[in-house]
Amino acid sequence: MSEKSGAKIFKQKCSQCHTVEAGAGHKQGPNLNGMFGRVSGKAPGYSFTSANKNSGITWEEDTLFKYFLNPKKMIKGTKMVFAGMKKPKDRKDLIAYLKKSCA
């Protein structure tokens, strides 16, 4: 897993809608800081869909790996407009970056 590659992926595919810095505001999507171990739909101050709030998913490496493949399939009704990433290496690299930058 490469945090450096994950940072590039985040910048290209995620940063338009998400932030990772502690205290940074929400964009179209929620700030991801502190996401590991948090239940989906629970980031303070962000308006989530019922699908996210009721998914029962706790964000960890394994759930993110599945989610990044096809978010709309994993949480039907999510407003996230990301199509997903097919390559397992890309998903692992993004997760490595998020683990470091969202802690």
C-alpha positions in Angstrom: 0.0 0.0 0.0 1.3 3.4 -0.9 0.1 6.5 1.0 1.7 8.7 -1.7 -0.3 7.0 -4.4 -3.4 7.3 -2.2 -2.8 11.0 -1.8 -2.8 11.4 -5.6 -6.0 9.3 -5.8 -7.7 11.4 -3.1 -6.7 14.7 -4.8 -8.0 13.5 -8.2 -11.2 11.6 -7.2 -12.2 12.8 -3.7 -11.0 16.2 -2.8 -13.6 18.0 -4.8 -16.3 16.8 -2.4 -14.3 15.8 0.8 -11.8 17.3 3.3 -9.6 15.3 5.7 -8.1 18.0 8.0 -9.3 18.2 11.6 -11.7 21.2 11.9 -12.1 21.6 8.1 -15.6 22.2 7.0 -17.9 19.9 5.0 -18.1 20.3 1.2 -20.6 18.4 -1.0 -19.6 15.4 1.1 -18.6 15.2 4.8 -15.2 16.0 6.3 -13.6 12.5 6.7 -11.4 13.3 9.7 -12.0 10.7 12.4 -13.9 8.4 10.1 -12.2 5.2 11.1 -14.4 3.4 13.7 -17.3 5.8 13.1 -20.7 4.6 12.1 -21.9 5.8 8.6 -24.1 8.9 8.7 -22.7 10.2 12.0 -20.3 13.0 11.1 -21.4 16.0 13.2 -22.9 18.8 11.2 -23.4 17.0 7.9 -26.8 16.2 6.4 -26.7 12.5 5.4 -29.3 10.5 3.5 -31.4 8.0 5.4 -29.6 5.3 3.5 -26.3 6.3 5.1 -27.8 6.9 8.5 -29.5 3.5 8.5 -26.8 1.4 6.8 -25.3 0.2 10.1 -21.8 0.3 8.5 -18.8 1.2 10.7 -16.0 2.6 8.6 -12.9 0.4 8.8 -10.4 -0.8 6.2 -12.5 -3.8 5.1 -15.8 -1.8 4.8 -14.1 1.0 2.9 -12.4 -1.5 0.5 -15.9 -2.8 -0.4 -17.5 0.6 -0.5 -14.9 2.1 -2.8 -15.6 -0.6 -5.4 -19.2 0.5 -5.8 -20.6 3.0 -3.3 -24.2 3.0 -4.7 -24.4 -0.8 -4.6 -23.2 -1.0 -1.0 -25.5 1.8 0.3 -28.5 2.0 -2.0 -29.8 5.6 -1.9 -26.5 7.3 -1.0 -26.1 10.8 -2.5 -22.4 10.1 -3.1 -21.9 10.5 -6.9 -18.6 8.5 -7.0 -18.7 5.6 -9.5 -16.1 3.5 -7.6 -12.7 2.1 -8.3 -12.2 -1.3 -9.8 -8.5 -1.8 -9.0 -7.8 -3.3 -5.6 -4.4 -1.6 -5.4 -6.0 1.8 -5.9 -8.5 1.2 -3.2 -5.8 -0.1 -0.8 -3.6 3.0 -1.5 -6.5 5.4 -0.9 -7.3 3.6 2.4 -3.6 3.9 3.5 -3.7 7.6 2.8 -7.0 8.1 4.6 -5.8 6.1 7.7 -2.9 8.5 8.0 -4.6 11.8 7.1 -7.9 11.2 8.9 -6.5 10.0 12.3 
